[in-house]
Each structure stands twice: as C-alpha cells, then as structure tokens.
Amino acid sequence: MINVRPVARVIAVLLLMIGGLMLTGLPVSYYFQSGDAWPLLESGLVCLACGALFWLFPFRGENIIKKREGYLIVALGWLAMVTFSMLPYLFSGVIPDIAGAFFETVSGMTTTGASVLNDIESVSEGILYWRSLTQWIGGMGIIVLTVAIFPLLGIGGIELFVAEAPGPTSDKLHPRIRETAKRLWVIYVALTALLTAVLWAAGMSFYEAINHAFTTMATGGFSTRNASMAAFDQPGIQYPITLFMFLAGTNYTVIYFGLKGKFDKVWKSDEFRAYFVLVALLTAIVTLVVKANTALGWEKAFRDSIFQVVSIITTTGFVSADYTAWHPSLTMLFFVLMFVGASAGSTSGGIKIIRNLVFFKNSFLEFKRIIHPRAIVPLKLNGQIVTGRIITHIIIFLLLYLILFLIGSIVMTALGLDFLTAIGAVATCLGNVGPGIGEVGPVDNFAWLSGEVKFILSFLMLLGRLEIFTILVLFTPYFWKSN
C-alpha cells in the first residue's frame, strides 16, 4: 500500500514554497508599476491556501517514503507545481488559454525554454520575472531543495533524490543526502548571484541581469527580449553567458571539486573531459563553416559559434543567431546535438554525455569481444568498472528515448505538422532544449500550434526532465501491485 499522507504533505510543502516564491514578484511589480501585482498576489494566495489545506487535512498513513512514494511524489509534485504555477499567466491574461499557459509553465519548470509568447517585450515585468523564476526553480529540481528541509517535517528524503535524479551516476558530495542537497543549492545560488553581478557590470539593467542569470544557470533559455541573446550583441555579455552555460551543464560534483581546488578529480572525470573536448571540437568546426559561408569576421563567427554550440549542447536554448540560416550541414549538426545533452548531475536536459559515452565505449569494446570471445573485457568509466545492470539501464533508456521520439514525431505529423517541424518540435521538447528546426526554429515559437499539440509536447517535456523512467513507471502494473 502507498502511504498517502507523506505524498500529500510533500505536495503541500511544494505548494507553500511556490506560493511564497510567487509573492517575491510583488516588489518587482510595484517598482516598475507594471500592473500585475494583483494576479501575482491572487496566485500566491491560492497556492498558499491549497498548500495549507493539503498540510492540515488528516490523511492516513505513516511519514515513511519508500521507492513508490518517492516516484509518486516527484510525478505528482511536478504536476502540482506546473498546474499552480500557470495561474499568474491566466489571472493576468498574458496567456488566456489553458493549453498555452500549461505549455509555457511546463517549458519553464522543465527548463526547456520553448515559448508561446509572440511579443515577450510587451509582457509586464512582474510576469516576466515569474516566468524566469519558474526556470530557476526547476533548474536544480525544487524537490532537492525540499529534501534539504525534510528533517523539519520528520520525513526522510533519500528516495526523493533518487527519483529526481535517476541518472547512471551516484556521486555524492556528502554521505548525508540532506547535506548534498544543501551544497548543491549553495553552489547554484552562488553562481546565479555571481552571473547577475557580471551581467549588471557588463551593461544589463539589474532586472535583466537577474532574469538572465536565473535562466542561464537553469539552462532554461527564457529571455526578456524577443530576439533572445541576439539583442545583447556584445562580447562582454555573450562570453560570460557562454561560460556560465558551460558551467551549468557541468556535473555539480565536478564543480564542487573545482571550487575545493581538487583539479585532479575534475580532469579525471571521463564525462567532463568528453564534454570539454566535444565543445571545443564542435566550436572549431562550426566557426570554420560559418566563416566560409557568411560575411562575419573571425571574432563574431567564433562568438556566435561557441555560443550556439554551448547553448544547444547544454539544452539552454538561448539564441544569438539563426543557426538554421548558416548552412544545411550545421542545421543537421545542431539537430543531432539536441540528443546529446550535457553532464549528468547538471541542470541540463537531453540524454546526457555520460550515457552516450557508456554506449559508444561499450559498442567499441564489443568488437574486441567478438575477436576474443573468451576474454573478459570490462567497461571502465573514471577508472571503475561499469556494472552490467547500469549498461542495461542505459541501453534501455536510449531505446525508450528513441521510441518516444519516433512515436512523438508520427503523432505530430498526424496532427498536421510538416516533417521537419514535427521532428524538430519533438526533439527539442523531449530533450528540454527550446528552439528546434522547421517552423519551431530559433526565430520562431510554439504559439501557432493547436492545444492538442501543446499538451502532447508538454508531456514530452516532463518525460525528458524526469528522465523517462520516473513518469513511465507509474503506468506499469508493477508499480501498483502490493508485492
């Protein structure tokens, strides 16, 4: 039997936190006199009231969270957060239809960055602040933050952390999961504050600096400008954004070791080395192609190239140039990058480099096993043998990811989308990237899609953000059986 009480109490805490964070938009609204104070206040009060009701209602059960409760809390928790977080869009009338508001909110919470807003600059400052904040909340996973305060609730949190971050690695910064969550958030908040200061000093207003710091560290990509980062065509702004996108796509364990001065551990990470080399190699290739096919100078070609490579591979989705207009080969390259993702243990989406690394290493070793069938040829990562169970888990993940992409693309074409737009929309939403190809490319948005398409793409965004298994396990009979 599933213990309903801890599930309800955690959702209550999440709603209370969402409500409190909504109210932080009130000072922004009053400062700019943007006229959105009441929608933010009403939305916050609704969240607080519903959270209080969930907390006070006498649900039966013990405060014990096991595997099933953990996965259920993550799935229902994200659904609750998305449902209530779209209230400011609906109450303010910025996005009056539920399908559009739900899509925008899911895109924010999952740090996808796909948008249905046609004129972002006409949206009031308080609502845009909340829009950016949804990405920052979802970036590290608000449930990890909740794990850090669970001792106050008398609830253990290890199962939640596993469900929230079900990647193939199990690195811990500290043996206690609560301390791990705290350290992750200290790094996350510190880097956000540092980037805010850097962008402010580089010429952004403080409002725009904090908004872009929120969405950069979350690898989300929401901007306060219609042209995204192309509106800030300055080296002093775009290079820092590129650096912090790269950091945001790095495993936070690696960042922690770097901050502690343990650089040997940083470079010993196979995933980080692959991540660094891949970005460097792709930047060189894209720069040469862009320089050969455009009239841009070397600095501008390099800056646009490294910015877009890092933006797509980290699934941030900021746009500094229309990469689909450079060359058809680069359009295909960036489409493929939507399936790569950055590091596990980061805020990025996608398949993740470590899964791709394990798959290709194992595939290469298979040739050796064919030649030497009696030899034991183990797969090693970071000097340690990768178990067969992890390899199987990764292969199944990759197959499920591919199947979801194919099914999603077929459904999109059945609903009227052309081929390029269908595969672009599914790839970018499942990978939590933001811009795609076709009619949802870097200079387009998702506003023109039907309500049905928006709901399906929203589901794909949630699947991608929670790495497939966390959601799909709820649809299996094994999850609901007593034994």
C-alpha positions in Angstrom: 0.0 0.0 0.0 1.1 3.5 -0.8 1.3 5.9 2.1 -0.9 8.8 1.1 0.0 11.1 4.0 3.7 11.8 3.1 2.7 12.3 -0.5 0.1 14.9 0.4 2.4 16.6 2.9 5.2 17.0 0.4 2.9 18.4 -2.2 1.6 20.8 0.5 5.2 22.0 1.1 5.8 22.4 -2.6 2.6 24.5 -3.0 3.6 26.6 0.0 7.0 27.2 -1.5 5.6 28.0 -4.9 3.1 30.5 -3.3 5.9 32.2 -1.3 8.1 32.5 -4.4 5.3 34.0 -6.4 5.0 36.7 -3.8 8.6 37.7 -4.5 7.3 39.2 -7.8 5.4 41.8 -5.9 8.3 44.1 -5.3 9.2 43.9 -9.0 5.6 44.7 -9.9 5.5 47.7 -7.5 8.9 49.0 -8.6 8.0 49.0 -12.3 4.3 49.8 -11.8 3.7 47.0 -14.2 0.1 46.4 -13.2 0.5 42.7 -12.4 0.6 42.9 -8.6 -2.9 41.5 -8.2 -2.5 38.5 -10.5 0.7 37.6 -8.6 -0.9 38.2 -5.2 -4.0 36.2 -6.1 -2.0 33.3 -7.5 0.3 33.2 -4.5 -2.6 33.2 -2.0 -4.3 30.4 -3.9 -1.1 28.3 -3.7 -0.7 29.1 0.0 -4.3 28.3 0.8 -4.2 24.9 -1.2 -0.9 24.1 0.4 -2.3 24.7 3.9 -5.3 22.6 3.2 -3.2 19.7 2.0 -1.0 20.0 5.1 -3.9 20.2 7.6 -6.1 17.5 6.0 -5.9 14.3 8.2 -4.6 11.9 5.5 -4.0 8.4 6.8 -0.6 6.7 6.7 2.8 7.0 8.2 5.5 9.5 7.3 7.6 6.9 5.5 8.8 7.4 2.0 9.9 4.3 0.1 10.5 3.9 -3.7 6.9 4.0 -4.7 6.1 7.1 -2.6 9.3 8.7 -3.9 8.4 8.3 -7.6 4.8 9.3 -7.0 5.8 12.4 -5.1 8.1 13.5 -7.9 5.5 13.0 -10.6 2.5 14.5 -8.7 4.8 17.2 -7.2 5.8 18.4 -10.7 2.3 18.2 -11.9 1.0 20.2 -9.0 3.8 22.8 -9.4 3.1 23.2 -13.1 -0.7 23.4 -12.6 -0.5 26.1 -9.9 2.5 28.0 -11.5 0.4 28.8 -14.6 -2.1 30.9 -12.5 -0.2 34.2 -13.0 -0.4 33.8 -16.8 -4.2 33.0 -16.6 -5.1 35.7 -14.0 -3.1 38.4 -15.8 -4.5 37.5 -19.2 -1.0 37.3 -20.6 -1.8 33.7 -21.8 -5.6 33.4 -21.6 -5.9 29.8 -22.8 -5.1 26.8 -20.5 -3.2 24.9 -23.2 -0.8 27.8 -23.8 -0.4 28.7 -20.1 0.3 25.0 -19.3 2.8 24.7 -22.1 4.7 27.9 -21.1 4.7 26.8 -17.4 5.9 23.2 -18.2 8.5 24.7 -20.5 9.7 26.9 -17.6 9.7 24.3 -14.9 11.4 21.7 -17.1 13.9 24.4 -18.2 13.0 23.7 -21.9 12.7 27.3 -22.9 10.1 26.8 -25.7 7.6 29.7 -25.6 4.1 30.6 -26.9 4.6 34.3 -26.3 4.7 36.3 -29.6 5.8 39.6 -28.1 7.8 39.0 -24.9 8.8 42.6 -24.5 5.1 43.7 -24.2 4.6 41.4 -21.2 4.7 43.1 -17.8 7.9 42.9 -15.7 6.3 41.1 -12.8 5.0 38.3 -15.0 8.4 38.0 -16.9 10.2 37.8 -13.6 7.9 34.9 -12.6 8.5 33.3 -16.0 12.3 33.4 -15.4 11.9 32.2 -11.8 10.0 29.1 -12.9 13.1 28.0 -14.8 15.4 28.7 -11.9 13.1 26.7 -9.6 13.0 23.8 -12.0 16.7 24.0 -12.8 18.1 22.0 -9.9 14.7 20.5 -9.0 12.7 22.0 -6.2 12.3 18.6 -4.7 16.1 18.5 -4.0 15.6 21.7 -2.0 12.7 20.1 -0.2 15.0 17.2 0.7 17.2 19.7 2.5 14.4 20.8 4.8 12.7 17.4 5.3 14.2 16.9 8.8 11.9 19.7 9.9 8.9 17.6 8.6 10.1 14.3 10.1 10.4 12.8 6.7 13.4 11.1 5.2 14.5 12.1 1.7 16.9 9.7 0.0 14.2 8.1 -2.1 13.2 11.5 -3.5 16.7 12.4 -4.5 17.0 9.1 -6.4 13.7 9.7 -8.2 14.5 13.3 -9.0 18.0 12.4 -10.4 17.8 8.9 -11.8 21.0 9.1 -13.9 23.6 6.4 -14.1 26.0 8.0 -11.6 25.6 8.1 -7.8 28.3 10.6 -6.8 27.6 12.2 -3.5 29.3 15.4 -2.2 28.4 14.2 1.4 27.2 10.9 2.8 24.0 12.5 4.0 21.6 13.3 1.3 20.3 16.4 3.1 23.8 17.9 3.2 24.3 17.0 -0.5 21.1 19.0 -1.4 22.3 21.9 0.7 25.7 22.0 -1.0 24.1 21.8 -4.5 21.9 24.7 -3.8 24.7 26.8 -2.2 26.7 26.4 -5.5 23.6 27.0 -7.6 22.7 30.2 -5.7 26.3 31.5 -5.6 26.8 31.0 -9.3 23.5 32.7 -10.0 24.4 35.7 -7.9 27.9 35.9 -9.5 26.5 35.9 -13.0 23.9 38.6 -12.0 26.8 40.8 -10.9 28.8 40.1 -14.0 25.9 40.9 -16.4 25.0 44.0 -14.4 28.5 45.3 -14.6 28.6 44.5 -18.4 25.7 46.8 -19.1 22.5 45.0 -18.5 20.0 46.5 -16.2 19.8 44.8 -12.8 16.3 43.4 -13.7 17.5 41.9 -17.0 20.7 40.7 -15.4 18.9 38.7 -12.7 16.4 37.3 -15.2 19.1 36.1 -17.5 21.1 34.7 -14.6 18.1 32.7 -13.5 17.6 31.2 -16.9 21.3 30.7 -17.7 22.1 28.7 -14.5 18.9 26.7 -15.0 20.0 26.0 -18.6 16.5 27.2 -19.5 16.8 30.0 -22.1 13.9 32.2 -21.4 14.8 35.8 -22.1 13.2 39.2 -21.6 13.8 40.1 -25.2 12.1 38.9 -28.4 15.5 38.4 -30.1 16.8 36.5 -27.1 20.6 37.0 -26.6 20.9 38.5 -30.1 19.5 41.6 -28.5 22.7 41.8 -26.4 25.2 41.6 -29.3 28.2 42.4 -27.1 31.3 40.3 -26.3 31.2 41.5 -22.6 27.7 39.9 -22.2 27.7 36.9 -24.6 31.1 35.4 -23.5 30.1 35.4 -19.8 26.8 33.8 -20.7 28.6 31.2 -22.7 31.0 30.4 -19.8 28.1 30.1 -17.2 26.1 28.0 -19.6 29.1 25.6 -19.8 29.3 25.6 -16.0 25.6 25.0 -15.7 26.0 22.0 -18.0 28.8 20.5 -15.9 28.2 17.9 -13.2 27.8 19.8 -9.9 30.0 17.3 -8.2 32.8 18.3 -10.6 32.1 22.0 -9.9 32.3 21.3 -6.2 35.7 19.6 -6.6 36.9 22.5 -8.7 35.9 25.0 -6.1 37.7 23.0 -3.5 40.9 23.1 -5.6 40.8 19.4 -6.4 41.5 19.9 -10.1 42.9 16.4 -10.5 39.5 15.0 -9.7 37.9 17.4 -12.2 40.1 16.2 -15.1 39.9 12.6 -14.1 36.2 12.7 -14.9 35.7 10.9 -18.2 32.4 12.7 -18.7 33.9 16.2 -18.1 36.8 15.5 -20.5 34.4 14.3 -23.2 32.2 17.4 -22.6 35.1 19.8 -22.8 36.7 18.2 -25.9 33.3 17.9 -27.7 32.5 21.6 -27.1 36.0 22.7 -28.3 35.9 20.4 -31.4 32.4 21.4 -32.4 33.2 25.1 -31.9 36.2 24.9 -34.2 34.2 23.1 -36.9 31.2 25.4 -36.7 33.4 28.5 -36.7 35.2 27.4 -39.9 31.9 26.7 -41.7 30.2 29.9 -40.5 33.3 32.0 -41.6 33.3 30.3 -45.0 29.6 30.8 -45.7 28.9 34.2 -44.2 30.4 37.7 -44.2 31.1 37.7 -40.5 34.5 38.5 -39.1 36.5 35.9 -37.2 35.6 37.1 -33.7 31.9 37.3 -34.5 31.9 33.9 -36.2 33.7 32.4 -33.3 31.4 34.1 -30.7 28.2 33.0 -32.4 29.5 29.5 -33.0 30.7 28.8 -29.4 27.6 30.5 -28.0 25.2 28.3 -30.1 27.2 25.1 -29.6 27.2 25.5 -25.8 23.6 26.7 -25.8 22.3 23.7 -27.7 24.5 21.0 -26.1 23.6 22.3 -22.6 19.9 22.5 -23.7 19.8 26.1 -22.6 18.3 27.3 -25.8 19.4 30.9 -25.9 19.7 32.3 -29.4 22.4 34.7 -30.5 22.0 33.9 -34.2 19.7 31.9 -36.6 21.8 28.8 -36.9 19.4 27.3 -39.4 20.4 30.1 -41.9 24.2 29.3 -41.7 24.4 26.1 -43.7 22.3 23.0 -44.1 25.0 20.8 -42.6 25.0 23.0 -39.4 21.2 22.7 -39.2 21.6 18.9 -39.1 24.5 19.2 -36.6 22.5 21.2 -34.2 19.6 18.9 -34.6 21.8 16.0 -33.6 23.2 17.9 -30.6 19.6 18.0 -29.2 20.0 14.3 -28.5 23.4 14.7 -26.7 22.8 16.9 -23.6 25.5 17.9 -21.2 26.6 16.3 -18.0 24.6 14.1 -15.6 24.2 15.9 -12.3 23.8 19.2 -14.0 20.7 21.3 -14.8 20.7 20.4 -18.5 18.3 18.0 -20.2 18.8 15.6 -23.0 20.3 12.1 -23.0 23.4 13.3 -21.2 27.0 12.8 -22.3 27.7 10.0 -19.8 25.0 7.8 -21.3 26.3 8.4 -24.8 29.9 7.8 -23.5 29.0 4.4 -22.0 27.0 3.4 -25.1 29.8 4.2 -27.5 32.5 2.7 -25.3 30.6 -0.5 -24.9 29.9 -0.6 -28.6 33.6 -0.3 -29.4 34.5 -2.9 -26.8 32.0 -5.3 -28.4 34.3 -5.6 -31.5 37.1 -6.7 -29.2 34.7 -9.2 -27.5 33.9 -10.6 -31.0 37.5 -11.2 -31.8 38.3 -12.6 -28.3 35.0 -14.3 -27.2 36.6 -15.9 -24.1 38.2 -12.8 -22.8 36.6 -10.7 -20.1 36.5 -7.2 -21.4 35.0 -4.9 -18.7 33.8 -1.4 -19.5 35.5 1.2 -17.2 34.5 4.8 -16.5 36.6 7.1 -14.3 38.8 4.0 -13.6 35.9 2.0 -12.2 34.1 -1.0 -13.8 30.6 -0.2 -15.0 28.3 -3.0 -14.0 26.1 -4.9 -16.4 23.0 -3.6 -14.7 24.0 0.0 -15.4 24.8 -0.7 -19.0 21.5 -2.4 -19.5 19.7 0.5 -17.8 21.4 2.9 -20.2 20.7 0.9 -23.3 17.0 0.6 -22.3 16.9 4.4 -21.7 18.4 5.1 -25.1 15.9 2.8 -26.8 12.9 4.3 -24.9 14.2 7.8 -25.8 14.4 6.8 -29.5 10.9 5.1 -29.4 9.4 8.2 -27.8 11.0 10.4 -30.4 9.7 8.3 -33.2 6.1 7.9 -31.8 6.0 11.6 -30.9 7.1 12.6 -34.4 4.5 10.3 -36.0 1.8 11.8 -33.8 2.9 15.3 -34.6 2.7 14.7 -38.4 -0.7 13.0 -37.9 -1.9 16.3 -36.2 -0.8 18.3 -39.2 2.8 19.3 -38.7 5.2 19.0 -41.6 8.1 16.5 -41.3 10.9 19.0 -40.2 8.7 20.8 -37.8 7.4 17.6 -36.3 10.8 16.0 -35.6 12.2 19.4 -34.5 9.4 20.0 -32.0 9.6 16.5 -30.5 13.4 16.5 -30.3 13.6 19.9 -28.7 10.8 19.2 -26.2 11.9 15.7 -25.2 15.5 17.0 -24.8 14.4 20.2 -23.0 16.3 22.3 -25.4 13.9 25.1 -26.6 14.5 26.1 -30.2 14.1 23.3 -32.8 14.1 23.2 -36.6 11.4 23.8 -39.2 8.6 26.2 -38.1 9.8 26.0 -34.4 13.3 27.1 -35.2 15.4 29.7 -33.3 13.5 32.7 -34.8 10.0 31.1 -34.3 7.9 30.0 -31.4 5.2 27.5 -30.5 2.2 29.9 -30.3 0.7 28.7 -33.5 0.4 25.1 -32.5 -3.0 23.6 -31.6 -4.0 22.9 -28.0 -3.7 19.2 -28.5 -0.1 19.5 -29.8 0.8 21.8 -26.9 -0.4 19.3 -24.3 1.4 16.4 -26.0 4.7 18.4 -26.2 4.2 19.4 -22.6 4.0 15.7 -21.6 7.2 15.1 -23.6 8.9 17.9 -21.8 8.0 16.4 -18.4 9.2 12.9 -19.6 12.5 14.4 -20.6 13.0 16.5 -17.5 12.4 13.5 -15.2 14.4 11.2 -17.5 11.5 9.0 -18.7 11.5 6.2 -16.1 10.2 8.4 -13.3 7.0 9.0 -15.2 6.6 5.8 -17.2 7.0 3.6 -14.2 3.6 5.0 -12.9 1.9 3.4 -16.0 3.2 -0.1 -15.3 1.2 -2.7 -13.3 4.3 -3.5 -11.2 4.2 -0.1 -9.6 0.7 -0.6 -8.2 1.0 -4.2 -7.1 1.3 -4.7 -3.3 4.2 -7.2 -3.7 
